[in-house]
Amino acid sequence: MSIRIEHITKSYGAQVAVNDISFEAKAGQITGFLGPNGAGKSTTMKMITGFLAPDAGEIWVDGVAVLKEPIAAKRKIGYLPESNALYYDMYVREYLRFTAAAHGMAKDKSAAEAALQRVGLLPEAHKKIGQLSKGYKQRVGIAAAIIHDPAVVILDEPTSGLDPNQIVDIRQMICELGKNKTVLLSTHIMQEVEAICDSVIIINKGNIVANDRLDHLTASQHQSLRVGFEEALETQWLQRLAGVDNVVRINTHTWELQGSDVDTIRRQVLQLAQTENLNITSIQKTGGSLEHIFRSLTVTVDTVN
């Protein structure tokens, strides 16, 4: 039970949306699939689910080749797209029975009841979908995605627009799914990934820029010190400080100082400010968090070595 893609490429005219990428999302794990808008996430997920065909490369879902056996592959996939298109005039139970029938389970009403119970929708089953809150509509979408007990579940922004309580509930459901299925989760919420994901794949401009276990990825990152000055400084002033390995200019007055000992760098900065009569407007440690890693891999800044 896994997703494996090898050297897939997809272009729209002259624009390369996905550029020769390869990765594997393993069974029994939740893999965070991250990237800025336009990075190629949705295109990749649509190719995995068979909605789009790659220009080159191969995709396997639970051992089934998506291009060669598309119907068999789709039977193994549960997909919650970001739009979560639902029939608002249908009742919740009616919709899930309809979805089960589409999967060839028409005579087995127990599948709909099991899905209702699994996502906590039994009290809402008699309502029309259009009457539900967004959180419950997301539950309907997840129930429809897992009603056929797929080996692989792909979730695109499942908690977008939900309130904090709804987010916690959806995260708990995703964690339960991740115990015995392959879950690929796309989200812009870094705290969500840190809370529930086992591994992380980051895509930027169609290329994979990170692919590792979450704990390995965060442990490999040094902290840094971000400092704001009222004055516009010369780069050389900061480069000469003890412990500074690299200087990144965020803007005219803000700098990121990188090195192995952030506490030493902080003392050096404070000493510099005192000696040169500089005014520090902000000073804080950064790095080590997934958000910092994500930004460092997907945002272009001016770097001075």
N, C-alpha and C positions, 0 to 999 in steps of 0.2 A: 504494500500500500504506500505508494509514493508518487511524486511528480518528478519527472526527469526530462529536462530539455537540453538539447545539444545543438549549439551553433545556429540558433534561429535568428532570422533576419526578416524585417518587414519594413517596406518603404511605401510612402504615399507620394508618387511622382518623384521629385528630386529630394524630398525630405525623408531621411532615414529615421524611422520611429524606434526601431529596435535593431541593434547593430551586433550581430554574431554573438549572442549571449548563451551561456550554459550555466545551469545550476540544478540542484536537486533539493526538493522539500521532502523530508523523511516522515515515515509513519510514526504515529504516537508523539508528534511534536507540533507545536504551533510556530509557523515561520512568518515573521513580519516581512512584508514586501513593501519597501518604502521608496519614496522619490518625490521630487517636487512636481508641480503640475506640468504636464507635457513631457515627462521623463520617459514614458513608454510603459508605465504600469498597466494601464487599462488595455492597451494593445496586446501586451503579453498575456494577460488573463483571458482576453477574448480568443487568443490563439490556443491557449491550454484547453479552454472549454469547447473549442471547435466552431466558434462564431466567425473567426477569421482564419484563413489559411496563411501560413508563413511563406515568404518568398523562397526561403531555404531553411534547412535544418529539420530536426526530428523532435517529436514530443511523445512521451509515454505517460500514461496515467494508470497506475496500478498494473504495470506491465503490458498495457494495451497501447499500440501505436495509434495516436489520434488521427493521423492522416490516412492510414490504411484501413482502420476499423472505427470510423467516427461514431457510429451508433453505439457500438459496444463500449467505447470510451466514455461517451456521454452518460451511459447508465451508471458509471462509477463515480460521477461527479455531482455534487450538490453546489449550486451557485447562487449567491445573493449579490446581484449587481447593485451599484450605488443608487440607481434610480428606484429599485424595488417596486417595479410595476405590479399593481394589484388590481383586482376587479372590485371596486368599492361598493357596488350594489349587491355583491354576493355575501352571504353569511359566512362567518369564519369556518364553521364545520363543513358547510357546503363547498367552499373553495378548496379546502384540503382534501375532501373526497374527490373533487374534480381533478385536483393535481395528482392524487393517487391513481385515478383512472388513466390519466395521461401516461403514467409509468407502467400501465398494464396491470394495475392492482384493483380493478373496478369492483370485483366481488368481495374484496377484503376491506371492510370498513374499519377493522381494528387498526390498520396502519394510520388512519387519520386520528383516531382516538389516542394512539400511542404518541403521535407527534404533538397533539394538543397538550397532553400531560407533560411531555418532556420539556416543553418551552413555557409551561405555566399559563396556558390559554384556556383551560377548561371553563373557568368562570365567565369568559368572554365569548365562548363558542357560539352562543345564540345571537350575537350581535352582527350587524352588517359591518364589513371591514371599514367602510367610510366613517363609521361612528367611533372608531378606536383612536386613541392617542397615537402619536408617532412611535412611541416606545412599543406599544402593542402591535402596531403595523410591522415594525421590524421583527417582532416575534413571529408574526404570521409568515413573513418572508423566510425566516430561518426554518420554521416548521416545514414550509414547502420545499426548502432546499434539502432537508434531511429525511423527508418522509419515506424515501425509497432506500434508506440506510446505505448511503454511498460511502465508498472507501475514502474519497477525497472531498473536502469541503473548501470552497473558495469564497471568501467574504470580502466585499469591496465597501469600505467605509461603513461598517455595520452600526456604529454608535454616533454617526454624524447627526447633529441637531438634537440629541437627547439630553434630558436633564441628568444631574449627577446620580440620582437613584436609579434611573433607567439604565445609565451606563454601567453601573455596578452589576445589575441583573444580567445584562447582555454579556458582559465579560465573564460572569460565572458560567453562563451557558457555553461560551466559546471554550472555556477551560475544560468543561466536561466533554465537549466534542474532541478536544485535543488528546484525551487520554487513550483513545483507541482508533483515531482517524488521522489522516494527513490534513492539516488545516493551513491554508495560505491566507493570511490576513493583510489586506491593504488598508492603511490608515495614515492620517496626518498627525495623529495624536501620539507623540513620543512617549508620554507617560503610560499610555495604554500598552504599547509594545514592551516597555520595561516591566510592566506588571504581569503580563501573561505570556510573552513569547519566549521560546527556547533558542531560536536562532533568528538572524536578521540578514536580509538581502537588500542592498541599496542600489537603485538604478538611477543614473543621471545622464541625460541626453542620449538615451538609448543604450548606454553601456553599464555593465555591472561594476560598481566602484567599491563594494564591500560585500562579503559573503562569509559569515562566520557565526559561531555560537555567540549569543548576546554577552555572556560573561567574559568570553575571550576578547570580544571586540572592545568592551568598556575597560577591561584590565590593561589593554595594550596602549591606552591613551594617557599621555601625561596631562597633568593639570597645567593651567597657565594663569597669568594674572592680567586682567583687563584694567587699564588705567586711563582715566580722563583728566586732561590738564586744561586749565583756562587758557594757557599760552600754547602757541604752535611751536613744537620742539623740532630740533634737528634729530634725525634718526641716530646719528653717531652718539648722542648723549645716552641713549638707552642701550645701544649695542655695547657700550663700555662697562655696563653694570655687571658685577660678579654674578655668575649663575645663569645669565641670559644666553641661550643658544640661538634664538631666532626672534626677530621682531616683525610683527604684522601690523600694518597701519589700517585701522578700521575706517577712520575718517580723519579730518584735519587735526582734531584734538583728542582722539581716542586711539589707544595702542593696545595690542595684545603681546605680552612678553612671555615667551615659552622657554621652559627649562625644567630640569629634574627636581629642583628644590624651590617651590613657589614661596615658601616662607622667607628664604634668604633673599629672593628677588624683591619681595615686598619691603623688607628692611632697607634694601638698597634704594628702592624708589623713594621711600620716605626720607632717607638721608639726602638723596639728590634734591628733593623738593626743599628741604631745609637749607641746604648749602647754597642753592641757586635761587632761593626765594621764589619758588614756583607754587602755584595754587592747584592742588589736586581737587577735581570736582567729583570724581568717583573712583573707587578701587574695589575690585572683587575677584575672587578666584573663579575660574571657569574650567571646563574640560572634565573628562571622565564620564559625563552624562551622554546619553544617546543623542539628545538634542544638539550638543556641541559637536559630536562626531558627525552627525548628519549635516550640519552647517559647514563644517570644515571640508566635507567631501562634495558638497553641491553648490556652495557659494563662492564666487570668485572675488578675492580681495587682493590688495597690493601687498606683496611679500618682499621683505628686504632681508637678505641673508648676510 
